[in-house]
């Protein structure tokens, strides 16, 4: 899985592609459900 992460608070054009294993992807989704969106200016898009 590949995620596009846009760090809007740093720079509106700053984007990073991050490759996750299935285990890491599962952890990201479970942590997001647990703590919610603590960083509203960071947008994660699944590609």
N, C-alpha and C positions, 0 to 999 in steps of 0.2 A: 504493500500500500504506500501511496505517496500523498503527502499533505503539503499544501501551499500555505505558508504562514506569513501573514502580512503584519508587521509591527508598525501600526499607524502612528503611535506616539513617538517613535524614533524618527521615521521618515516615511512619508506617504508612498514613496516608490520602493522602499526597502522590502524585498521579498526573499524568502528562503524556501527551497524545496527540501523536505525532510523525508527520508525513507525509513519506515518503521517495519519491524517484524510484526507478525500477527499478535504475539504476546504484548509487545509495546503498544500496539493499537488498542488492544483490549484494556490495558492499564490506563491509557489516555482517556478513553470513554468512561471507565469506572470512576476515575478521579474527578472528571468533569461533573458526573452525576453527584458525587459526594460533596464537592466544594463549590460547584457552580462556576460562573464566569467571573473570576476575580480580577481579570484584566480586560475590561470592555473594549480597549483600543487594539487588542490583538485578535485577529480573525484567522480561523483555521478552516481551510476548505479541503475536502477530500477529493482527490483527482483520480 
